[in-house]
Amino acid sequence: MPFVENSVQIEFPSGADYTRINLKGFKTYNNLREMKYVDDSELSNDTYFFPNNIFDNYELNALFIFNGESQRQFEITNYGIPTSESFELPSFEASLISSQLSDFELETNSEYDFSTVTYSFFNLDISLQVSYEIHSDATNQLTFSKNVLIDNILNSTENISSSELKYISVVLLRNNELSGNYNEGIEAVINENSEYPSGTRIEKIRIFE
């Protein structure tokens, strides 16, 4: 017999240059957790369909890209059985003062739990890609200088210097499941945790420049 489909009406903020919403389901196969796409949309207001009694949990993820001068992306992720809901854009405010690896500085009054700053190097001719992520707890003023440390690492592994690493982005993240627990939060980021308990909401802003 065919499964019965449920439907929910979900509204996200409009006005982004690009909107992409994915509904995914988690299922255990041979003791391994797998994620399958269930439905998707590029509309800010749409109906999403999902089956009964097949998936153990769901992830609803929405990405909003604004291609203006600020070059910022917003992301909302909800875990649990989808329900009809109207979402608002996460309230993040931040000013990137310096993106230099030797003198990084970000100022923000927004409430968030963790941040990740990414630097990368890629050389197509020699097929070499190097990426570094710098994770930090929440502060109003995020500052660091990591060029000496990364030079020491690169000197023992690759024939490049930290000055060749390009700033990619900084991500400020809220996770209501891990809020206030820095160690578990960073462990989840490093391990690329793909699922959280029902009721978890994750909000992100990615700042490119």
PyMOL CGO cylinders between C-alpha atoms (Angstrom):
from pymol import cmd
from pymol.cgo import CYLINDER

trace = [
    CYLINDER, 0.00, 0.00, 0.00, 1.27, 3.49, -0.75, 0.3, 1, 1, 1, 1, 1, 1,
    CYLINDER, 1.27, 3.49, -0.75, 2.23, 5.58, 2.25, 0.3, 1, 1, 1, 1, 1, 1,
    CYLINDER, 2.23, 5.58, 2.25, 0.06, 8.49, 3.36, 0.3, 1, 1, 1, 1, 1, 1,
    CYLINDER, 0.06, 8.49, 3.36, 1.60, 11.92, 2.83, 0.3, 1, 1, 1, 1, 1, 1,
    CYLINDER, 1.60, 11.92, 2.83, 1.41, 14.77, 5.30, 0.3, 1, 1, 1, 1, 1, 1,
    CYLINDER, 1.41, 14.77, 5.30, 1.58, 18.37, 4.16, 0.3, 1, 1, 1, 1, 1, 1,
    CYLINDER, 1.58, 18.37, 4.16, 2.58, 21.56, 5.98, 0.3, 1, 1, 1, 1, 1, 1,
    CYLINDER, 2.58, 21.56, 5.98, 2.58, 25.21, 4.92, 0.3, 1, 1, 1, 1, 1, 1,
    CYLINDER, 2.58, 25.21, 4.92, 5.86, 26.94, 5.79, 0.3, 1, 1, 1, 1, 1, 1,
    CYLINDER, 5.86, 26.94, 5.79, 6.65, 30.60, 5.23, 0.3, 1, 1, 1, 1, 1, 1,
    CYLINDER, 6.65, 30.60, 5.23, 10.16, 32.07, 5.29, 0.3, 1, 1, 1, 1, 1, 1,
    CYLINDER, 10.16, 32.07, 5.29, 11.29, 35.68, 4.93, 0.3, 1, 1, 1, 1, 1, 1,
    CYLINDER, 11.29, 35.68, 4.93, 11.16, 37.05, 1.38, 0.3, 1, 1, 1, 1, 1, 1,
    CYLINDER, 11.16, 37.05, 1.38, 13.49, 39.49, -0.33, 0.3, 1, 1, 1, 1, 1, 1,
    CYLINDER, 13.49, 39.49, -0.33, 16.63, 37.36, -0.61, 0.3, 1, 1, 1, 1, 1, 1,
    CYLINDER, 16.63, 37.36, -0.61, 18.40, 37.12, -3.97, 0.3, 1, 1, 1, 1, 1, 1,
    CYLINDER, 18.40, 37.12, -3.97, 18.45, 33.33, -3.54, 0.3, 1, 1, 1, 1, 1, 1,
    CYLINDER, 18.45, 33.33, -3.54, 16.31, 31.12, -1.33, 0.3, 1, 1, 1, 1, 1, 1,
    CYLINDER, 16.31, 31.12, -1.33, 16.68, 27.36, -1.03, 0.3, 1, 1, 1, 1, 1, 1,
    CYLINDER, 16.68, 27.36, -1.03, 14.70, 25.17, 1.40, 0.3, 1, 1, 1, 1, 1, 1,
    CYLINDER, 14.70, 25.17, 1.40, 15.33, 21.45, 1.86, 0.3, 1, 1, 1, 1, 1, 1,
    CYLINDER, 15.33, 21.45, 1.86, 13.31, 18.98, 3.91, 0.3, 1, 1, 1, 1, 1, 1,
    CYLINDER, 13.31, 18.98, 3.91, 15.28, 15.82, 4.71, 0.3, 1, 1, 1, 1, 1, 1,
    CYLINDER, 15.28, 15.82, 4.71, 14.54, 12.68, 6.69, 0.3, 1, 1, 1, 1, 1, 1,
    CYLINDER, 14.54, 12.68, 6.69, 16.82, 10.51, 8.85, 0.3, 1, 1, 1, 1, 1, 1,
    CYLINDER, 16.82, 10.51, 8.85, 16.51, 6.73, 8.73, 0.3, 1, 1, 1, 1, 1, 1,
    CYLINDER, 16.51, 6.73, 8.73, 18.55, 3.87, 10.18, 0.3, 1, 1, 1, 1, 1, 1,
    CYLINDER, 18.55, 3.87, 10.18, 19.77, 1.30, 7.64, 0.3, 1, 1, 1, 1, 1, 1,
    CYLINDER, 19.77, 1.30, 7.64, 21.94, -1.60, 8.86, 0.3, 1, 1, 1, 1, 1, 1,
    CYLINDER, 21.94, -1.60, 8.86, 22.70, 0.30, 12.07, 0.3, 1, 1, 1, 1, 1, 1,
    CYLINDER, 22.70, 0.30, 12.07, 23.88, 3.32, 10.09, 0.3, 1, 1, 1, 1, 1, 1,
    CYLINDER, 23.88, 3.32, 10.09, 22.11, 6.68, 10.12, 0.3, 1, 1, 1, 1, 1, 1,
    CYLINDER, 22.11, 6.68, 10.12, 21.35, 7.98, 6.62, 0.3, 1, 1, 1, 1, 1, 1,
    CYLINDER, 21.35, 7.98, 6.62, 19.73, 11.20, 5.44, 0.3, 1, 1, 1, 1, 1, 1,
    CYLINDER, 19.73, 11.20, 5.44, 17.39, 11.32, 2.45, 0.3, 1, 1, 1, 1, 1, 1,
    CYLINDER, 17.39, 11.32, 2.45, 15.87, 14.31, 0.64, 0.3, 1, 1, 1, 1, 1, 1,
    CYLINDER, 15.87, 14.31, 0.64, 12.09, 14.49, 1.08, 0.3, 1, 1, 1, 1, 1, 1,
    CYLINDER, 12.09, 14.49, 1.08, 11.04, 17.82, -0.49, 0.3, 1, 1, 1, 1, 1, 1,
    CYLINDER, 11.04, 17.82, -0.49, 12.55, 21.15, -1.51, 0.3, 1, 1, 1, 1, 1, 1,
    CYLINDER, 12.55, 21.15, -1.51, 11.59, 24.58, -2.77, 0.3, 1, 1, 1, 1, 1, 1,
    CYLINDER, 11.59, 24.58, -2.77, 12.96, 27.96, -3.84, 0.3, 1, 1, 1, 1, 1, 1,
    CYLINDER, 12.96, 27.96, -3.84, 9.84, 29.82, -2.70, 0.3, 1, 1, 1, 1, 1, 1,
    CYLINDER, 9.84, 29.82, -2.70, 9.54, 31.78, 0.53, 0.3, 1, 1, 1, 1, 1, 1,
    CYLINDER, 9.54, 31.78, 0.53, 6.01, 30.43, 1.05, 0.3, 1, 1, 1, 1, 1, 1,
    CYLINDER, 6.01, 30.43, 1.05, 5.29, 26.86, 0.00, 0.3, 1, 1, 1, 1, 1, 1,
    CYLINDER, 5.29, 26.86, 0.00, 3.70, 23.54, 0.92, 0.3, 1, 1, 1, 1, 1, 1,
    CYLINDER, 3.70, 23.54, 0.92, 5.98, 20.66, 1.89, 0.3, 1, 1, 1, 1, 1, 1,
    CYLINDER, 5.98, 20.66, 1.89, 5.04, 16.98, 1.78, 0.3, 1, 1, 1, 1, 1, 1,
    CYLINDER, 5.04, 16.98, 1.78, 6.48, 14.13, 3.82, 0.3, 1, 1, 1, 1, 1, 1,
    CYLINDER, 6.48, 14.13, 3.82, 5.52, 10.49, 4.43, 0.3, 1, 1, 1, 1, 1, 1,
    CYLINDER, 5.52, 10.49, 4.43, 4.20, 8.77, 7.54, 0.3, 1, 1, 1, 1, 1, 1,
    CYLINDER, 4.20, 8.77, 7.54, 6.15, 6.20, 9.56, 0.3, 1, 1, 1, 1, 1, 1,
    CYLINDER, 6.15, 6.20, 9.56, 9.27, 6.08, 7.39, 0.3, 1, 1, 1, 1, 1, 1,
    CYLINDER, 9.27, 6.08, 7.39, 11.78, 8.49, 8.90, 0.3, 1, 1, 1, 1, 1, 1,
    CYLINDER, 11.78, 8.49, 8.90, 12.98, 8.66, 12.50, 0.3, 1, 1, 1, 1, 1, 1,
    CYLINDER, 12.98, 8.66, 12.50, 13.58, 12.40, 12.43, 0.3, 1, 1, 1, 1, 1, 1,
    CYLINDER, 13.58, 12.40, 12.43, 13.49, 15.33, 10.02, 0.3, 1, 1, 1, 1, 1, 1,
    CYLINDER, 13.49, 15.33, 10.02, 15.67, 18.31, 9.19, 0.3, 1, 1, 1, 1, 1, 1,
    CYLINDER, 15.67, 18.31, 9.19, 14.20, 21.46, 7.62, 0.3, 1, 1, 1, 1, 1, 1,
    CYLINDER, 14.20, 21.46, 7.62, 16.96, 23.74, 6.32, 0.3, 1, 1, 1, 1, 1, 1,
    CYLINDER, 16.96, 23.74, 6.32, 16.54, 27.17, 4.71, 0.3, 1, 1, 1, 1, 1, 1,
    CYLINDER, 16.54, 27.17, 4.71, 19.35, 29.16, 3.10, 0.3, 1, 1, 1, 1, 1, 1,
    CYLINDER, 19.35, 29.16, 3.10, 19.02, 32.87, 2.20, 0.3, 1, 1, 1, 1, 1, 1,
    CYLINDER, 19.02, 32.87, 2.20, 21.68, 34.63, 0.13, 0.3, 1, 1, 1, 1, 1, 1,
    CYLINDER, 21.68, 34.63, 0.13, 21.87, 38.41, -0.13, 0.3, 1, 1, 1, 1, 1, 1,
    CYLINDER, 21.87, 38.41, -0.13, 24.25, 39.58, -2.85, 0.3, 1, 1, 1, 1, 1, 1,
    CYLINDER, 24.25, 39.58, -2.85, 24.48, 43.19, -1.75, 0.3, 1, 1, 1, 1, 1, 1,
    CYLINDER, 24.48, 43.19, -1.75, 27.55, 44.97, -0.42, 0.3, 1, 1, 1, 1, 1, 1,
    CYLINDER, 27.55, 44.97, -0.42, 27.50, 43.05, 2.88, 0.3, 1, 1, 1, 1, 1, 1,
    CYLINDER, 27.50, 43.05, 2.88, 27.69, 39.62, 1.15, 0.3, 1, 1, 1, 1, 1, 1,
    CYLINDER, 27.69, 39.62, 1.15, 25.84, 37.79, 3.91, 0.3, 1, 1, 1, 1, 1, 1,
    CYLINDER, 25.84, 37.79, 3.91, 24.05, 34.49, 4.05, 0.3, 1, 1, 1, 1, 1, 1,
    CYLINDER, 24.05, 34.49, 4.05, 21.47, 33.45, 6.63, 0.3, 1, 1, 1, 1, 1, 1,
    CYLINDER, 21.47, 33.45, 6.63, 20.53, 29.89, 7.47, 0.3, 1, 1, 1, 1, 1, 1,
    CYLINDER, 20.53, 29.89, 7.47, 17.77, 28.36, 9.61, 0.3, 1, 1, 1, 1, 1, 1,
    CYLINDER, 17.77, 28.36, 9.61, 17.66, 24.66, 10.51, 0.3, 1, 1, 1, 1, 1, 1,
    CYLINDER, 17.66, 24.66, 10.51, 14.88, 22.95, 12.49, 0.3, 1, 1, 1, 1, 1, 1,
    CYLINDER, 14.88, 22.95, 12.49, 14.85, 19.32, 13.65, 0.3, 1, 1, 1, 1, 1, 1,
    CYLINDER, 14.85, 19.32, 13.65, 11.69, 17.32, 14.27, 0.3, 1, 1, 1, 1, 1, 1,
    CYLINDER, 11.69, 17.32, 14.27, 8.43, 16.50, 12.51, 0.3, 1, 1, 1, 1, 1, 1,
    CYLINDER, 8.43, 16.50, 12.51, 7.60, 19.55, 10.34, 0.3, 1, 1, 1, 1, 1, 1,
    CYLINDER, 7.60, 19.55, 10.34, 4.67, 21.73, 11.35, 0.3, 1, 1, 1, 1, 1, 1,
    CYLINDER, 4.67, 21.73, 11.35, 3.08, 24.68, 9.58, 0.3, 1, 1, 1, 1, 1, 1,
    CYLINDER, 3.08, 24.68, 9.58, 5.04, 27.72, 10.69, 0.3, 1, 1, 1, 1, 1, 1,
    CYLINDER, 5.04, 27.72, 10.69, 6.10, 31.23, 9.73, 0.3, 1, 1, 1, 1, 1, 1,
    CYLINDER, 6.10, 31.23, 9.73, 9.81, 31.95, 10.30, 0.3, 1, 1, 1, 1, 1, 1,
    CYLINDER, 9.81, 31.95, 10.30, 11.63, 35.24, 10.69, 0.3, 1, 1, 1, 1, 1, 1,
    CYLINDER, 11.63, 35.24, 10.69, 15.13, 36.06, 9.53, 0.3, 1, 1, 1, 1, 1, 1,
    CYLINDER, 15.13, 36.06, 9.53, 17.65, 35.53, 12.37, 0.3, 1, 1, 1, 1, 1, 1,
    CYLINDER, 17.65, 35.53, 12.37, 18.64, 38.79, 14.06, 0.3, 1, 1, 1, 1, 1, 1,
    CYLINDER, 18.64, 38.79, 14.06, 22.41, 39.03, 13.67, 0.3, 1, 1, 1, 1, 1, 1,
    CYLINDER, 22.41, 39.03, 13.67, 24.39, 42.26, 13.56, 0.3, 1, 1, 1, 1, 1, 1,
    CYLINDER, 24.39, 42.26, 13.56, 28.16, 42.21, 13.10, 0.3, 1, 1, 1, 1, 1, 1,
    CYLINDER, 28.16, 42.21, 13.10, 30.92, 44.41, 11.69, 0.3, 1, 1, 1, 1, 1, 1,
    CYLINDER, 30.92, 44.41, 11.69, 34.00, 42.81, 10.17, 0.3, 1, 1, 1, 1, 1, 1,
    CYLINDER, 34.00, 42.81, 10.17, 36.84, 45.23, 10.99, 0.3, 1, 1, 1, 1, 1, 1,
    CYLINDER, 36.84, 45.23, 10.99, 39.73, 43.13, 9.67, 0.3, 1, 1, 1, 1, 1, 1,
    CYLINDER, 39.73, 43.13, 9.67, 39.75, 39.75, 7.94, 0.3, 1, 1, 1, 1, 1, 1,
    CYLINDER, 39.75, 39.75, 7.94, 43.54, 39.36, 8.09, 0.3, 1, 1, 1, 1, 1, 1,
    CYLINDER, 43.54, 39.36, 8.09, 44.84, 36.13, 9.59, 0.3, 1, 1, 1, 1, 1, 1,
    CYLINDER, 44.84, 36.13, 9.59, 47.48, 38.14, 11.43, 0.3, 1, 1, 1, 1, 1, 1,
    CYLINDER, 47.48, 38.14, 11.43, 44.99, 40.66, 12.82, 0.3, 1, 1, 1, 1, 1, 1,
    CYLINDER, 44.99, 40.66, 12.82, 41.40, 39.40, 12.66, 0.3, 1, 1, 1, 1, 1, 1,
    CYLINDER, 41.40, 39.40, 12.66, 38.74, 41.56, 14.32, 0.3, 1, 1, 1, 1, 1, 1,
    CYLINDER, 38.74, 41.56, 14.32, 34.96, 41.29, 14.41, 0.3, 1, 1, 1, 1, 1, 1,
    CYLINDER, 34.96, 41.29, 14.41, 32.59, 43.37, 16.52, 0.3, 1, 1, 1, 1, 1, 1,
    CYLINDER, 32.59, 43.37, 16.52, 29.04, 42.32, 17.34, 0.3, 1, 1, 1, 1, 1, 1,
    CYLINDER, 29.04, 42.32, 17.34, 26.37, 42.83, 19.97, 0.3, 1, 1, 1, 1, 1, 1,
    CYLINDER, 26.37, 42.83, 19.97, 24.34, 39.85, 18.76, 0.3, 1, 1, 1, 1, 1, 1,
    CYLINDER, 24.34, 39.85, 18.76, 23.71, 36.87, 20.96, 0.3, 1, 1, 1, 1, 1, 1,
    CYLINDER, 23.71, 36.87, 20.96, 25.35, 33.76, 19.53, 0.3, 1, 1, 1, 1, 1, 1,
    CYLINDER, 25.35, 33.76, 19.53, 26.98, 30.58, 20.82, 0.3, 1, 1, 1, 1, 1, 1,
    CYLINDER, 26.98, 30.58, 20.82, 30.00, 29.86, 18.61, 0.3, 1, 1, 1, 1, 1, 1,
    CYLINDER, 30.00, 29.86, 18.61, 31.93, 31.30, 15.67, 0.3, 1, 1, 1, 1, 1, 1,
    CYLINDER, 31.93, 31.30, 15.67, 34.02, 29.76, 12.92, 0.3, 1, 1, 1, 1, 1, 1,
    CYLINDER, 34.02, 29.76, 12.92, 36.45, 31.71, 10.73, 0.3, 1, 1, 1, 1, 1, 1,
    CYLINDER, 36.45, 31.71, 10.73, 37.69, 29.92, 7.59, 0.3, 1, 1, 1, 1, 1, 1,
    CYLINDER, 37.69, 29.92, 7.59, 40.86, 30.55, 5.58, 0.3, 1, 1, 1, 1, 1, 1,
    CYLINDER, 40.86, 30.55, 5.58, 41.81, 28.59, 2.48, 0.3, 1, 1, 1, 1, 1, 1,
    CYLINDER, 41.81, 28.59, 2.48, 44.49, 28.13, -0.18, 0.3, 1, 1, 1, 1, 1, 1,
    CYLINDER, 44.49, 28.13, -0.18, 44.00, 26.38, -3.51, 0.3, 1, 1, 1, 1, 1, 1,
    CYLINDER, 44.00, 26.38, -3.51, 46.46, 25.79, -6.35, 0.3, 1, 1, 1, 1, 1, 1,
    CYLINDER, 46.46, 25.79, -6.35, 44.96, 24.01, -9.33, 0.3, 1, 1, 1, 1, 1, 1,
    CYLINDER, 44.96, 24.01, -9.33, 48.35, 23.42, -10.98, 0.3, 1, 1, 1, 1, 1, 1,
    CYLINDER, 48.35, 23.42, -10.98, 49.61, 21.24, -8.16, 0.3, 1, 1, 1, 1, 1, 1,
    CYLINDER, 49.61, 21.24, -8.16, 46.19, 20.04, -6.96, 0.3, 1, 1, 1, 1, 1, 1,
    CYLINDER, 46.19, 20.04, -6.96, 46.73, 21.43, -3.47, 0.3, 1, 1, 1, 1, 1, 1,
    CYLINDER, 46.73, 21.43, -3.47, 43.98, 22.71, -1.21, 0.3, 1, 1, 1, 1, 1, 1,
    CYLINDER, 43.98, 22.71, -1.21, 44.52, 23.77, 2.39, 0.3, 1, 1, 1, 1, 1, 1,
    CYLINDER, 44.52, 23.77, 2.39, 41.76, 25.01, 4.70, 0.3, 1, 1, 1, 1, 1, 1,
    CYLINDER, 41.76, 25.01, 4.70, 41.89, 26.10, 8.33, 0.3, 1, 1, 1, 1, 1, 1,
    CYLINDER, 41.89, 26.10, 8.33, 38.92, 26.73, 10.62, 0.3, 1, 1, 1, 1, 1, 1,
    CYLINDER, 38.92, 26.73, 10.62, 39.34, 28.80, 13.77, 0.3, 1, 1, 1, 1, 1, 1,
    CYLINDER, 39.34, 28.80, 13.77, 36.56, 28.12, 16.28, 0.3, 1, 1, 1, 1, 1, 1,
    CYLINDER, 36.56, 28.12, 16.28, 35.75, 30.50, 19.14, 0.3, 1, 1, 1, 1, 1, 1,
    CYLINDER, 35.75, 30.50, 19.14, 33.30, 30.98, 21.97, 0.3, 1, 1, 1, 1, 1, 1,
    CYLINDER, 33.30, 30.98, 21.97, 30.90, 33.93, 21.80, 0.3, 1, 1, 1, 1, 1, 1,
    CYLINDER, 30.90, 33.93, 21.80, 32.37, 37.38, 22.53, 0.3, 1, 1, 1, 1, 1, 1,
    CYLINDER, 32.37, 37.38, 22.53, 31.34, 40.94, 21.65, 0.3, 1, 1, 1, 1, 1, 1,
    CYLINDER, 31.34, 40.94, 21.65, 34.75, 41.50, 20.07, 0.3, 1, 1, 1, 1, 1, 1,
    CYLINDER, 34.75, 41.50, 20.07, 36.38, 38.54, 18.38, 0.3, 1, 1, 1, 1, 1, 1,
    CYLINDER, 36.38, 38.54, 18.38, 40.11, 39.08, 17.80, 0.3, 1, 1, 1, 1, 1, 1,
    CYLINDER, 40.11, 39.08, 17.80, 43.01, 36.74, 17.08, 0.3, 1, 1, 1, 1, 1, 1,
    CYLINDER, 43.01, 36.74, 17.08, 46.40, 36.50, 15.37, 0.3, 1, 1, 1, 1, 1, 1,
    CYLINDER, 46.40, 36.50, 15.37, 47.16, 33.02, 14.01, 0.3, 1, 1, 1, 1, 1, 1,
    CYLINDER, 47.16, 33.02, 14.01, 49.67, 33.60, 11.20, 0.3, 1, 1, 1, 1, 1, 1,
    CYLINDER, 49.67, 33.60, 11.20, 52.72, 32.51, 13.24, 0.3, 1, 1, 1, 1, 1, 1,
    CYLINDER, 52.72, 32.51, 13.24, 51.00, 29.34, 14.45, 0.3, 1, 1, 1, 1, 1, 1,
    CYLINDER, 51.00, 29.34, 14.45, 49.81, 28.41, 10.96, 0.3, 1, 1, 1, 1, 1, 1,
    CYLINDER, 49.81, 28.41, 10.96, 53.22, 29.21, 9.45, 0.3, 1, 1, 1, 1, 1, 1,
    CYLINDER, 53.22, 29.21, 9.45, 54.75, 26.71, 11.88, 0.3, 1, 1, 1, 1, 1, 1,
    CYLINDER, 54.75, 26.71, 11.88, 52.19, 24.09, 10.80, 0.3, 1, 1, 1, 1, 1, 1,
    CYLINDER, 52.19, 24.09, 10.80, 52.63, 24.80, 7.09, 0.3, 1, 1, 1, 1, 1, 1,
    CYLINDER, 52.63, 24.80, 7.09, 56.42, 24.73, 7.30, 0.3, 1, 1, 1, 1, 1, 1,
    CYLINDER, 56.42, 24.73, 7.30, 56.26, 21.11, 8.38, 0.3, 1, 1, 1, 1, 1, 1,
    CYLINDER, 56.26, 21.11, 8.38, 53.61, 19.99, 5.88, 0.3, 1, 1, 1, 1, 1, 1,
    CYLINDER, 53.61, 19.99, 5.88, 53.30, 22.20, 2.76, 0.3, 1, 1, 1, 1, 1, 1,
    CYLINDER, 53.30, 22.20, 2.76, 55.53, 24.55, 0.82, 0.3, 1, 1, 1, 1, 1, 1,
    CYLINDER, 55.53, 24.55, 0.82, 53.32, 27.62, 1.34, 0.3, 1, 1, 1, 1, 1, 1,
    CYLINDER, 53.32, 27.62, 1.34, 53.04, 30.40, 3.92, 0.3, 1, 1, 1, 1, 1, 1,
    CYLINDER, 53.04, 30.40, 3.92, 50.11, 31.76, 5.89, 0.3, 1, 1, 1, 1, 1, 1,
    CYLINDER, 50.11, 31.76, 5.89, 50.14, 34.92, 3.74, 0.3, 1, 1, 1, 1, 1, 1,
    CYLINDER, 50.14, 34.92, 3.74, 48.85, 32.80, 0.85, 0.3, 1, 1, 1, 1, 1, 1,
    CYLINDER, 48.85, 32.80, 0.85, 45.75, 31.73, 2.76, 0.3, 1, 1, 1, 1, 1, 1,
    CYLINDER, 45.75, 31.73, 2.76, 42.66, 33.70, 1.74, 0.3, 1, 1, 1, 1, 1, 1,
    CYLINDER, 42.66, 33.70, 1.74, 39.89, 34.70, 4.10, 0.3, 1, 1, 1, 1, 1, 1,
    CYLINDER, 39.89, 34.70, 4.10, 36.69, 32.88, 3.13, 0.3, 1, 1, 1, 1, 1, 1,
    CYLINDER, 36.69, 32.88, 3.13, 34.06, 33.77, 5.74, 0.3, 1, 1, 1, 1, 1, 1,
    CYLINDER, 34.06, 33.77, 5.74, 33.11, 33.98, 9.39, 0.3, 1, 1, 1, 1, 1, 1,
    CYLINDER, 33.11, 33.98, 9.39, 30.04, 32.15, 10.69, 0.3, 1, 1, 1, 1, 1, 1,
    CYLINDER, 30.04, 32.15, 10.69, 28.17, 33.13, 13.84, 0.3, 1, 1, 1, 1, 1, 1,
    CYLINDER, 28.17, 33.13, 13.84, 25.97, 30.30, 15.07, 0.3, 1, 1, 1, 1, 1, 1,
    CYLINDER, 25.97, 30.30, 15.07, 23.18, 29.80, 17.59, 0.3, 1, 1, 1, 1, 1, 1,
    CYLINDER, 23.18, 29.80, 17.59, 22.21, 26.27, 18.63, 0.3, 1, 1, 1, 1, 1, 1,
    CYLINDER, 22.21, 26.27, 18.63, 19.55, 26.03, 21.34, 0.3, 1, 1, 1, 1, 1, 1,
    CYLINDER, 19.55, 26.03, 21.34, 20.56, 22.41, 22.04, 0.3, 1, 1, 1, 1, 1, 1,
    CYLINDER, 20.56, 22.41, 22.04, 24.21, 23.26, 22.74, 0.3, 1, 1, 1, 1, 1, 1,
    CYLINDER, 24.21, 23.26, 22.74, 23.91, 26.85, 23.96, 0.3, 1, 1, 1, 1, 1, 1,
    CYLINDER, 23.91, 26.85, 23.96, 26.25, 27.44, 26.89, 0.3, 1, 1, 1, 1, 1, 1,
    CYLINDER, 26.25, 27.44, 26.89, 28.25, 24.26, 26.26, 0.3, 1, 1, 1, 1, 1, 1,
    CYLINDER, 28.25, 24.26, 26.26, 31.29, 25.34, 24.26, 0.3, 1, 1, 1, 1, 1, 1,
    CYLINDER, 31.29, 25.34, 24.26, 33.09, 21.98, 24.32, 0.3, 1, 1, 1, 1, 1, 1,
    CYLINDER, 33.09, 21.98, 24.32, 30.12, 20.01, 22.99, 0.3, 1, 1, 1, 1, 1, 1,
    CYLINDER, 30.12, 20.01, 22.99, 29.38, 22.74, 20.47, 0.3, 1, 1, 1, 1, 1, 1,
    CYLINDER, 29.38, 22.74, 20.47, 32.87, 22.75, 18.98, 0.3, 1, 1, 1, 1, 1, 1,
    CYLINDER, 32.87, 22.75, 18.98, 32.96, 18.95, 19.01, 0.3, 1, 1, 1, 1, 1, 1,
    CYLINDER, 32.96, 18.95, 19.01, 29.71, 18.94, 16.99, 0.3, 1, 1, 1, 1, 1, 1,
    CYLINDER, 29.71, 18.94, 16.99, 31.17, 21.43, 14.50, 0.3, 1, 1, 1, 1, 1, 1,
    CYLINDER, 31.17, 21.43, 14.50, 34.42, 19.52, 14.08, 0.3, 1, 1, 1, 1, 1, 1,
    CYLINDER, 34.42, 19.52, 14.08, 32.62, 16.19, 13.72, 0.3, 1, 1, 1, 1, 1, 1,
    CYLINDER, 32.62, 16.19, 13.72, 30.10, 17.76, 11.30, 0.3, 1, 1, 1, 1, 1, 1,
    CYLINDER, 30.10, 17.76, 11.30, 27.16, 16.56, 13.37, 0.3, 1, 1, 1, 1, 1, 1,
    CYLINDER, 27.16, 16.56, 13.37, 24.32, 16.01, 10.92, 0.3, 1, 1, 1, 1, 1, 1,
    CYLINDER, 24.32, 16.01, 10.92, 21.44, 15.43, 13.34, 0.3, 1, 1, 1, 1, 1, 1,
    CYLINDER, 21.44, 15.43, 13.34, 20.14, 16.85, 16.61, 0.3, 1, 1, 1, 1, 1, 1,
    CYLINDER, 20.14, 16.85, 16.61, 17.16, 16.00, 18.86, 0.3, 1, 1, 1, 1, 1, 1,
    CYLINDER, 17.16, 16.00, 18.86, 13.67, 17.11, 17.86, 0.3, 1, 1, 1, 1, 1, 1,
    CYLINDER, 13.67, 17.11, 17.86, 13.07, 20.72, 18.83, 0.3, 1, 1, 1, 1, 1, 1,
    CYLINDER, 13.07, 20.72, 18.83, 16.62, 21.84, 18.07, 0.3, 1, 1, 1, 1, 1, 1,
    CYLINDER, 16.62, 21.84, 18.07, 16.92, 25.08, 16.10, 0.3, 1, 1, 1, 1, 1, 1,
    CYLINDER, 16.92, 25.08, 16.10, 20.18, 26.29, 14.58, 0.3, 1, 1, 1, 1, 1, 1,
    CYLINDER, 20.18, 26.29, 14.58, 20.58, 29.79, 13.19, 0.3, 1, 1, 1, 1, 1, 1,
    CYLINDER, 20.58, 29.79, 13.19, 23.64, 31.04, 11.30, 0.3, 1, 1, 1, 1, 1, 1,
    CYLINDER, 23.64, 31.04, 11.30, 24.96, 34.11, 9.58, 0.3, 1, 1, 1, 1, 1, 1,
    CYLINDER, 24.96, 34.11, 9.58, 27.93, 33.81, 7.20, 0.3, 1, 1, 1, 1, 1, 1,
    CYLINDER, 27.93, 33.81, 7.20, 29.84, 37.04, 6.50, 0.3, 1, 1, 1, 1, 1, 1,
    CYLINDER, 29.84, 37.04, 6.50, 32.11, 37.10, 3.48, 0.3, 1, 1, 1, 1, 1, 1,
    CYLINDER, 32.11, 37.10, 3.48, 33.43, 40.67, 3.60, 0.3, 1, 1, 1, 1, 1, 1,
]
cmd.load_cgo(trace, "trace")
